[in-house]
Amino acid sequence: MKLLFLLILLSAFSQVELVAQPVLNNVKLDKMLGTTVERKSQKLNTDGFSFKDTLGANVKWDFSKLAKVGSIGTSSYKYVKPSETPYGSKFPTANMAIVSLPSQNSYAFMNVTDEKMELHGSVGIASGTAYATIFDNIRIDGQYPFKYQDSYSDDFSYYPETTPDFKITGSVTQNYAGYGTFITPDYTATDVIMVKRVDVTVQGPSVTTSVMYSWNDPASMKLLGILQLTQAGVSFSYTIGGPNNVEDKQITKSLVISPNPSDGHSLFQIESSAQENATLEVTNMLGQVVEIQNVELNNGLNSLEISVPTTGIYSVNIRTTNHTWTTKWVVN
């Protein structure tokens, strides 16, 4: 679960704008809210691989000789207002939530300003039960402007909502460590920025340290690669298609439900970029599927009438081969 939230936050951290090389500024909150980011990635075989901590200007990071392992993975996240989730009231000082798609089984709650990106807590769903983690000492996961060779460290502490006396402490250090050329078995990307992150977590007598490197393309604002060093070994994955991948793109507010809230009968409008088959699934807050349909979407605006008999908050997922649309539906 910890690795999952780190990947979610790295995706958010990669939403940066290049002002003047090599300075990074945070993207405005209103540009992030309502967008969905999809990332298709490929793992590489790192058995026997020794990563050289090469930092600096005009560096070449070459992973092209490593063999591909496993199938292509897909991860999607949506940036929404905390009030648009069932758990926003737990984090009153957060102004953005990052929701994993299509499962919606993990949430990260952030406070985003021009100067900082802070983690206030998270919620994970298992077997229909929500487990919240509360940060009583907020963790800074981005600090701006972030200049070449800048670094910062921040101490944090958090606890499970169900056991507030069980406190976990730690620190995070991030270093804008270098920029240069990033090479994978499929493509070469230039003017890529590398950020080194070190996490230390203390839980009772146990101390865990992990090191993560991320490569980001400032022009397209995409996360290109992640390498993690832990006690278990080395893992590495890169984004399929690189900076110019048309399938790895942002999808803005493509699913609209009207009215919402409703009395149980609403019109679903989906904007599709192609004719394709889709699956529409409506689930309640226990994770139970209450409605499922196979539909054919046409290029352009599609309208579907959906009804449910019971009041509550529902999760609506519409999935095709390449896209996922997700939103909340409130029935009074």
C-alpha positions in Angstrom: 0.0 0.0 0.0 2.9 2.4 0.8 4.4 1.9 -2.7 1.0 2.4 -4.3 0.6 5.8 -2.6 4.2 6.8 -3.5 3.4 6.0 -7.2 0.2 8.1 -7.0 2.1 11.0 -5.5 4.9 10.7 -8.1 2.2 11.0 -10.8 1.0 14.2 -9.1 4.6 15.4 -8.6 5.2 14.9 -12.4 2.5 17.5 -13.1 5.0 20.3 -13.4 5.8 23.1 -15.7 9.2 24.1 -17.1 9.7 27.8 -16.6 13.4 28.2 -17.5 15.6 25.2 -17.4 16.2 23.9 -14.9 13.4 25.3 -12.6 10.2 23.5 -11.9 7.0 25.2 -10.7 3.8 23.5 -9.5 0.8 23.3 -11.8 -2.1 25.4 -10.7 -4.7 23.5 -8.7 -7.5 24.4 -11.0 -5.6 22.8 -13.9 -5.4 19.5 -12.1 -8.9 19.2 -10.6 -11.2 17.2 -12.9 -8.5 15.5 -14.9 -7.6 11.8 -15.2 -4.1 10.6 -15.9 -3.5 7.2 -17.5 0.0 5.7 -17.5 1.0 2.5 -19.3 4.3 1.1 -18.1 6.7 -1.8 -18.8 8.9 -3.4 -16.2 12.5 -4.4 -16.9 14.5 -7.3 -15.6 16.9 -5.9 -12.9 18.4 -9.2 -11.8 22.1 -8.6 -11.3 21.6 -4.9 -12.3 23.6 -2.4 -10.3 22.3 1.2 -10.6 25.0 3.8 -10.6 23.8 6.9 -8.8 24.7 9.3 -11.7 23.7 12.9 -11.0 24.4 16.2 -12.6 23.9 18.1 -15.8 23.6 16.5 -19.2 23.7 13.0 -17.8 22.9 9.9 -19.9 20.7 7.3 -18.1 20.8 4.2 -20.3 18.4 1.3 -19.5 18.2 0.0 -23.1 20.1 -3.2 -22.5 17.7 -4.5 -19.8 15.1 -7.1 -20.9 11.4 -6.6 -20.6 9.5 -8.8 -18.1 5.8 -9.3 -17.6 2.9 -7.6 -19.4 2.2 -3.9 -19.8 0.7 -2.4 -16.7 -1.9 0.4 -16.7 -2.5 2.8 -13.8 -5.0 5.6 -13.8 -5.6 8.4 -11.3 -8.2 11.2 -11.1 -7.7 14.6 -9.4 -10.9 15.7 -7.7 -12.1 18.0 -4.8 -12.1 16.1 -1.5 -15.8 16.9 -1.1 -16.4 14.7 -4.3 -15.2 11.7 -2.3 -16.9 9.8 0.5 -14.0 10.6 2.9 -13.3 14.3 2.4 -14.6 15.3 5.8 -11.8 13.3 7.4 -9.3 15.8 5.9 -10.8 19.3 6.3 -7.5 21.2 5.3 -7.0 19.2 2.1 -8.0 20.9 -1.2 -7.4 17.9 -3.6 -7.8 14.2 -3.6 -6.1 11.7 -5.9 -8.3 8.7 -6.6 -7.1 5.4 -8.1 -9.1 4.1 -11.1 -11.1 2.2 -11.9 -11.3 0.4 -8.6 -11.4 3.6 -6.4 -9.8 1.5 -3.6 -7.2 4.1 -2.6 -7.4 7.9 -2.0 -4.6 10.4 -1.2 -5.6 13.7 0.3 -3.4 16.7 -0.5 -3.2 20.4 0.0 -1.8 22.0 -3.1 -0.5 25.6 -3.4 1.9 27.4 -5.7 4.7 26.7 -3.1 4.0 23.2 -1.8 2.3 19.9 -2.2 1.4 18.4 1.2 0.1 15.0 2.0 -2.6 15.1 4.8 -3.7 11.5 4.8 -5.0 8.5 2.8 -7.8 6.0 2.6 -7.5 2.4 1.4 -10.5 0.1 0.8 -10.3 -3.6 1.6 -13.2 -6.0 1.5 -15.6 -3.1 1.5 -14.1 -1.5 4.6 -12.3 1.9 4.5 -9.1 2.3 6.5 -7.9 5.9 6.9 -4.4 7.1 7.8 -4.2 10.6 9.3 -1.1 12.8 9.2 -0.8 14.8 12.4 2.5 16.2 11.2 1.9 16.9 7.5 4.3 15.5 5.0 5.7 17.8 2.2 5.8 15.9 -1.1 6.7 18.8 -3.3 8.3 22.2 -2.7 8.5 25.0 -5.4 10.2 26.6 -7.2 12.4 23.5 -7.5 15.8 24.4 -9.0 18.5 22.2 -10.3 20.6 20.8 -7.3 17.9 22.1 -4.8 16.9 19.6 -2.1 14.6 19.6 0.9 13.8 17.4 3.9 10.7 17.1 5.9 9.7 15.2 9.1 6.3 13.7 9.4 4.1 11.5 11.6 0.8 9.6 11.0 -1.4 7.1 12.7 -4.3 4.7 11.7 -7.6 6.3 12.4 -8.7 3.3 14.3 -5.7 3.3 16.6 -4.5 6.9 17.1 -2.0 5.9 19.8 -0.1 3.8 17.3 2.1 6.5 15.7 4.5 6.1 12.9 7.2 8.7 12.2 9.6 9.4 9.5 11.3 11.8 7.1 11.4 12.4 3.3 14.2 14.0 1.3 13.9 15.0 -2.3 16.7 16.3 -4.5 16.5 17.7 -8.0 19.5 15.7 -8.8 20.1 16.0 -12.5 18.9 16.4 -16.1 19.9 14.8 -19.4 19.0 11.9 -21.7 16.8 9.0 -20.6 17.1 5.8 -22.8 14.8 2.8 -22.7 14.5 -0.3 -25.0 11.8 1.6 -27.0 12.8 5.2 -27.1 15.2 8.0 -26.1 14.0 11.2 -24.4 16.2 14.3 -24.0 16.0 17.2 -21.5 14.6 14.8 -18.9 14.7 15.8 -15.2 15.6 13.2 -12.5 14.4 13.6 -8.9 15.9 11.4 -6.1 13.7 10.7 -3.2 14.7 9.0 0.1 12.0 7.8 2.6 12.8 6.8 6.2 9.9 5.3 8.3 10.2 4.5 12.0 7.6 2.1 13.5 8.6 1.1 17.0 12.1 -0.5 16.8 11.9 -1.0 13.0 13.5 1.5 10.6 12.8 1.2 6.9 14.6 3.1 4.2 13.7 3.3 0.5 15.3 5.2 -2.3 13.3 6.1 -5.4 14.4 7.9 -8.6 11.9 9.3 -11.0 12.5 10.7 -14.5 10.1 13.4 -15.8 9.7 15.1 -19.1 9.0 18.8 -18.4 7.6 19.6 -21.9 4.8 17.0 -21.8 4.6 16.9 -18.0 4.8 13.1 -18.0 6.5 10.7 -15.6 8.8 8.6 -17.8 10.5 6.2 -15.4 10.7 5.0 -11.8 13.5 3.1 -10.2 13.2 1.9 -6.6 15.9 0.6 -4.3 14.7 -1.2 -1.2 16.0 -4.0 1.1 14.2 -6.4 -1.3 16.2 -5.3 -4.3 15.9 -3.1 -7.4 12.8 -2.5 -9.5 12.4 -0.4 -12.6 9.6 0.5 -15.0 9.2 3.1 -17.8 6.2 4.7 -19.5 5.2 3.1 -22.8 5.6 5.5 -25.7 7.6 8.1 -23.9 6.8 11.8 -24.0 4.9 11.6 -27.3 2.6 8.6 -26.5 -0.9 9.5 -27.7 -2.4 6.8 -25.5 -0.8 8.0 -22.3 -2.8 11.3 -22.1 -4.9 13.4 -19.9 -8.7 13.0 -20.3 -10.7 16.0 -19.0 -14.2 15.7 -17.6 -15.6 13.3 -20.2 -18.5 11.8 -18.1 -21.3 14.0 -16.9 -24.4 12.8 -14.9 -27.5 15.0 -14.9 -29.1 15.6 -12.5 -26.6 14.7 -9.7 -27.8 14.4 -7.0 -31.0 12.8 -8.3 -34.0 10.7 -7.3 -32.4 7.6 -8.8 -33.0 8.4 -12.4 -30.3 10.2 -14.3 -28.9 10.9 -17.8 -25.3 9.8 -18.3 -23.4 11.7 -21.1 -20.1 10.3 -22.3 -17.8 12.1 -24.7 -15.9 9.5 -26.7 -13.1 10.0 -29.3 -13.9 6.9 -31.3 -16.5 4.2 -31.8 -15.8 1.5 -29.3 -17.4 -1.1 -27.0 -17.7 -0.2 -23.3 -18.8 -1.7 -20.0 -20.8 0.5 -17.6 -20.7 -0.5 -14.0 -22.4 1.1 -11.0 -21.3 0.0 -7.5 -22.4 1.0 -4.0 -20.1 2.0 -1.2 -19.9 -1.7 -0.1 -18.3 -2.5 -3.5 -21.5 -4.4 -4.6 -22.4 -4.1 -8.3 -26.0 -2.8 -8.6 -26.0 -2.2 -12.4 -23.9 -3.4 -15.3 -24.4 -2.9 -19.0 -22.4 -3.5 -22.2 -22.8 -0.5 -24.5 -21.5 0.7 -27.8 -20.1 4.3 -27.8 -20.1 6.4 -30.9 -17.6 9.0 -31.8 -18.8 12.2 -30.0 -21.5 12.6 -27.3 -23.3 9.5 -26.1 -26.3 9.5 -23.7 -27.5 6.7 -21.5 -30.5 6.7 -19.0 -29.7 4.8 -15.8 -31.9 4.1 -12.8 -31.3 2.6 -9.3 -34.0 2.0 -6.7 -32.0 2.8 -3.5 -30.7 6.0 -2.0 -26.9 6.3 -1.5 -23.6 7.3 -3.0 -22.6 5.2 -6.0 -19.4 4.8 -8.0 -19.9 4.9 -11.8 -17.2 3.3 -14.1 -17.3 3.2 -17.8 -14.4 1.2 -19.3 -13.2 0.7 -22.8 -9.9 -0.9 -24.1 -8.0 2.5 -23.8 -10.0 4.7 -21.5 -11.8 4.7 -18.1 -14.4 7.3 -17.0 -15.2 7.4 -13.3 -17.4 9.7 -11.2 -19.7 9.7 -8.2 -23.5 9.6 -8.4 -25.6 10.7 -5.4 -29.1 9.4 -5.1 -31.4 11.0 -2.5 
